[in-house]
């Protein structure tokens, strides 16, 4: 349990720090302040992760199978997902939603236009 919490903490830190670095670089290019760049970057990344978590969590029980790479391929069929695959989809959705929520909270804290108190 401790190792799992450490791994998720590292994932959260890496995503938040990577978003911060990218946001600061883009903020410098566009002439925004550091706090504005950080808050917008965390808002955008958090929202994208929330949307991704929503779509991953709402994935149906059918999975594509076959050799076709396009939607119109004749060598493609559908199979039912195993319980492990369904569990993995729900788990990934939970991680993405939690990470998105954390990034949005970081964006709210970094946003200096509206004080928290």
N, C-alpha and C positions, 0 to 999 in steps of 0.2 A: 504494500500500500504506500509506503514512504517513497519507494522508487518511482511509482507511478505519479505521485504528486511532484516529485522532482522533475520528471520528464515533462509533465504538462507545464510546470513553471518555466522550464527552459524554453519550451515551445512558445509560450506566451511572451517571454522576454525577447526572444529572437524576432518574433513577428512585430512586436511593438517597437523594438530598436531599429529594425530594418525599415519599417514604415517611417519612423522619425528621421532617419538619415535621408531617405528618398524625399521626404516632405521638405526637409531643410534645404536640400540641394535645389529642388524645384522652386521653393520659396525665394531663394537667392536669385535664381534666374528670372523670376517674375517680379522681383522687388517687394515681396511681402515681408512682414515682420516674422521673427522666429516663432512667436506664440501663435500667430495666425496660420503660418505654414503647418505647424504641428497639429493644431486643432483641426484644420481642414483635412490634413492627411489621415489623421486617426478617424475622423468622421467618415471619410470616403472608404477607407479600408474596412472599418467596422461594419458599415452598411453593406458592402460587397460580401463580407463573410456571413452576415445575417441572411442575406438573400440566398447565398450558396447553401447555407445550412437548411434553409426552408426547402429548397429544391431537392437536396440530397435526402432529406427526411421524408419527402412526399413521393419518393421513387416507388413505383409499383413493384409487385412481386415477380414480374416477368423480366427476363434478361435476354439480350440478343445473343445469338450463337450462330456460328457459321463463318464462312470465309469472305463473304461480301463486305465491301467497305462503304458502299453507298446505300441509300434508302431504297433504291430500285433494283438491288442485286437479287438474282434468283437463287443464290446459294446461301441465303440467310434465313434462319428460323428463330423461334423464340422458345425458351425453356423457363421453367419455374426456378426461382432463386431458392437456395438452400436456407435453412434457418440461420446458419452462421452468416451468410451473406446479408440477410435481412437485419440481423443483429448488428453487423458492422455498419450498415447504412444508418441505422438509428444512432449508433455510437458516434460516428463521424459527424452526423448532424448536430448532436449535442455539443461536441467539441467546437464546431464552427460557430454555432450560435453563442456559446459562452465566450469564445475569443472575440467575436464581433461585439458583444455587449461590453466586454472589458475595454476594447479599443474606443468605443463610443464614450464610455465614462472617462477615459483618459482625455479624449477630445473636449469634453465638457470641462474638465479640470484645467486644461491648458488654454481654454478660450477666455481671454481677458476682456472681451467686449461686454460680457454679462457676469458680474461678480456672483459668487455662490452664496454669500452672506447678505 
